[in-house]
Amino acid sequence: MKQRIQKILAGRGIASRRGAEQMIQDGRVTCNGVVCKIGDSADPDTDQIFVDGKLLPPDEDKIYLLLNKPRGFVTTLSDERGRKNVAQLVADCGKRVFPIGRLDMDSEGLLILTNDGDFANHLMHPSHMVDKVYRTKVRKFSEESFKKLKEPIVLDGYKIQPPKVVLINIDKNNSGIAELEITIHEGRNRQVRRMCAAAGMSVSRLIRVAEGGLQLGELQTGKWRHLSPKEVALLKK
């Protein structure tokens, strides 16, 4: 049965739906020897689909992982600059998986990886408003900056939803240093850091501790575990 090619790629764990569309736009995907375009369809059972010159792998069992990403790793499957990447941390999971969303190199914490493209597309779609919770250590904290951080701002031409901000702790020995818990709904590039900067603060440490009801918990830095069926069902709601 014919399907959109980006859906086929996502379903086979090549990338998320958005990532698959970018691969097609970059001319990396062919079907029966013809370079694909966005909107093209194919039958994965009868057509020959190649990505970067390699035949599309057969359909496989779905896998869902939770990684506690350390600082210093980029959220990619490979890096042209030779930097450490999250794929290296889950290389022993037995399957090729890709990250859902991103954490920048200097950020830490909860990162979901999977080979289920439809699942990834569901989590990343803006309409689903998945909560993401961060523990953030900031400098230049003040009552004024705290108030300003709670206000909606415009990023990338888009007015973001007002974040939920909770003051966890103020360092009494270092004026201006505080720990905050910030809950956002979108996933704009470096969103929390940019929000804090707009409020007059700088981020010295950023850890994602929850997403869509899923908790990072006591998982050690650099380690991963399988999500339980109950956790997968929770994220799919």
CORCOR-V276796 format. One record per residue. N is the residue number from 1. RES is the residue in one small letter. PSI is psi in degrees with one decimal (NA if undefined). D_LAST is the distance of its C-alpha to the last C-alpha in whole Angstrom. Layout:
# CORCOR-V276796
N/RES/PSI/D_LAST ; N/RES/PSI/D_LAST
This chain:
# CORCOR-V276796
1/m/134.9/27 ; 2/k/142.7/27 ; 3/q/160.4/24 ; 4/r/139.0/24 ; 5/i/-36.3/26 ; 6/q/-31.7/23 ; 7/k/-38.2/20 ; 8/i/-46.2/23 ; 9/l/-42.2/23 ; 10/a/-41.8/19 ; 11/g/-26.1/19 ; 12/r/4.7/22 ; 13/g/17.2/21 ; 14/i/-40.1/23 ; 15/a/174.3/21 ; 16/s/169.2/18 ; 17/r/-42.5/19 ; 18/r/-41.7/20 ; 19/g/-37.3/22 ; 20/a/-39.0/23 ; 21/e/-38.5/25 ; 22/q/-39.3/27 ; 23/m/-42.1/28 ; 24/i/-44.6/29 ; 25/q/-32.2/31 ; 26/d/0.6/33 ; 27/g/23.2/34 ; 28/r/-5.0/33 ; 29/v/132.5/32 ; 30/t/152.3/34 ; 31/c/117.3/34 ; 32/n/38.0/37 ; 33/g/-1.5/39 ; 34/v/133.5/38 ; 35/v/130.9/36 ; 36/c/155.7/33 ; 37/k/157.5/32 ; 38/i/130.4/28 ; 39/g/-14.4/28 ; 40/d/148.4/30 ; 41/s/159.3/28 ; 42/a/163.7/29 ; 43/d/110.2/29 ; 44/p/-16.4/28 ; 45/d/-21.4/30 ; 46/t/-26.4/33 ; 47/d/150.8/33 ; 48/q/110.1/34 ; 49/i/126.9/32 ; 50/f/141.0/33 ; 51/v/120.1/31 ; 52/d/37.6/34 ; 53/g/3.7/37 ; 54/k/136.9/35 ; 55/l/137.9/33 ; 56/l/128.9/30 ; 57/p/157.4/29 ; 58/p/160.9/28 ; 59/d/146.6/24 ; 60/e/168.2/23 ; 61/d/144.2/21 ; 62/k/146.0/17 ; 63/i/142.4/18 ; 64/y/122.5/15 ; 65/l/150.1/18 ; 66/l/121.2/18 ; 67/l/137.9/21 ; 68/n/94.3/23 ; 69/k/129.1/25 ; 70/p/163.7/28 ; 71/r/146.5/30 ; 72/g/1.1/32 ; 73/f/136.6/30 ; 74/v/148.4/29 ; 75/t/69.4/25 ; 76/t/169.4/26 ; 77/l/-19.4/27 ; 78/s/163.5/31 ; 79/d/124.3/33 ; 80/e/-18.1/36 ; 81/r/2.4/38 ; 82/g/16.3/37 ; 83/r/156.7/35 ; 84/k/140.6/33 ; 85/n/162.0/30 ; 86/v/-23.9/26 ; 87/a/-31.9/27 ; 88/q/-28.4/30 ; 89/l/-22.5/28 ; 90/v/19.0/26 ; 91/a/-22.9/29 ; 92/d/12.0/29 ; 93/c/-15.2/25 ; 94/g/-6.9/27 ; 95/k/161.3/25 ; 96/r/118.9/25 ; 97/v/161.7/22 ; 98/f/153.8/21 ; 99/p/146.4/19 ; 100/i/112.9/16 ; 101/g/-166.9/18 ; 102/r/154.4/21 ; 103/l/129.9/23 ; 104/d/167.6/27 ; 105/m/-34.2/29 ; 106/d/-0.1/30 ; 107/s/161.0/27 ; 108/e/172.7/25 ; 109/g/-152.3/22 ; 110/l/123.9/19 ; 111/l/126.5/18 ; 112/i/135.7/16 ; 113/l/147.1/18 ; 114/t/171.5/17 ; 115/n/15.1/19 ; 116/d/99.0/15 ; 117/g/-36.8/16 ; 118/d/-38.5/13 ; 119/f/-44.1/11 ; 120/a/-42.7/13 ; 121/n/-37.2/13 ; 122/h/-46.3/9 ; 123/l/-35.5/10 ; 124/m/-13.4/13 ; 125/h/128.6/13 ; 126/p/-28.6/14 ; 127/s/-18.4/12 ; 128/h/-13.3/9 ; 129/m/52.7/11 ; 130/v/124.7/10 ; 131/d/137.5/13 ; 132/k/126.4/15 ; 133/v/131.3/18 ; 134/y/139.7/21 ; 135/r/125.9/25 ; 136/t/129.1/27 ; 137/k/126.2/31 ; 138/v/158.0/33 ; 139/r/162.9/37 ; 140/k/31.3/39 ; 141/f/142.1/36 ; 142/s/167.1/38 ; 143/e/-38.5/37 ; 144/e/-45.6/37 ; 145/s/-35.7/35 ; 146/f/-43.6/32 ; 147/k/-42.1/32 ; 148/k/-34.0/32 ; 149/l/-28.8/29 ; 150/k/-10.8/27 ; 151/e/145.8/28 ; 152/p/140.5/26 ; 153/i/170.4/28 ; 154/v/124.5/28 ; 155/l/129.5/27 ; 156/d/35.1/28 ; 157/g/9.9/29 ; 158/y/131.0/26 ; 159/k/111.3/25 ; 160/i/158.7/23 ; 161/q/144.9/21 ; 162/p/128.6/23 ; 163/p/158.8/22 ; 164/k/124.4/22 ; 165/v/127.4/25 ; 166/v/130.6/26 ; 167/l/117.7/29 ; 168/i/-43.4/29 ; 169/n/146.5/33 ; 170/i/129.6/36 ; 171/d/109.7/39 ; 172/k/-20.3/42 ; 173/n/-15.0/44 ; 174/n/101.9/43 ; 175/s/130.5/43 ; 176/g/-3.5/40 ; 177/i/129.6/37 ; 178/a/162.5/34 ; 179/e/129.2/31 ; 180/l/154.5/28 ; 181/e/122.0/24 ; 182/i/126.4/22 ; 183/t/123.6/19 ; 184/i/165.6/18 ; 185/h/-26.4/15 ; 186/e/-176.7/17 ; 187/g/49.0/18 ; 188/r/154.8/22 ; 189/n/122.2/25 ; 190/r/41.0/26 ; 191/q/-49.5/24 ; 192/v/-42.5/25 ; 193/r/-41.4/28 ; 194/r/-36.3/29 ; 195/m/-45.7/28 ; 196/c/-41.5/30 ; 197/a/-39.7/33 ; 198/a/-26.3/33 ; 199/a/-1.1/33 ; 200/g/13.5/36 ; 201/m/159.4/35 ; 202/s/143.8/35 ; 203/v/126.5/32 ; 204/s/-21.4/34 ; 205/r/138.6/31 ; 206/l/120.5/27 ; 207/i/124.1/24 ; 208/r/122.2/20 ; 209/v/-12.9/19 ; 210/a/153.4/16 ; 211/e/123.2/13 ; 212/g/32.1/9 ; 213/g/-12.1/10 ; 214/l/131.0/12 ; 215/q/141.5/16 ; 216/l/-39.0/19 ; 217/g/-141.7/21 ; 218/e/13.0/24 ; 219/l/128.9/24 ; 220/q/150.7/27 ; 221/t/131.5/28 ; 222/g/-4.0/28 ; 223/k/160.1/26 ; 224/w/161.5/23 ; 225/r/161.4/21 ; 226/h/142.4/19 ; 227/l/143.7/15 ; 228/s/158.3/15 ; 229/p/-35.7/13 ; 230/k/-39.6/11 ; 231/e/-39.6/10 ; 232/v/-43.9/9 ; 233/a/-38.9/6 ; 234/l/-43.7/6 ; 235/l/-26.9/6 ; 236/k/-15.5/4 ; 237/k/NA/0
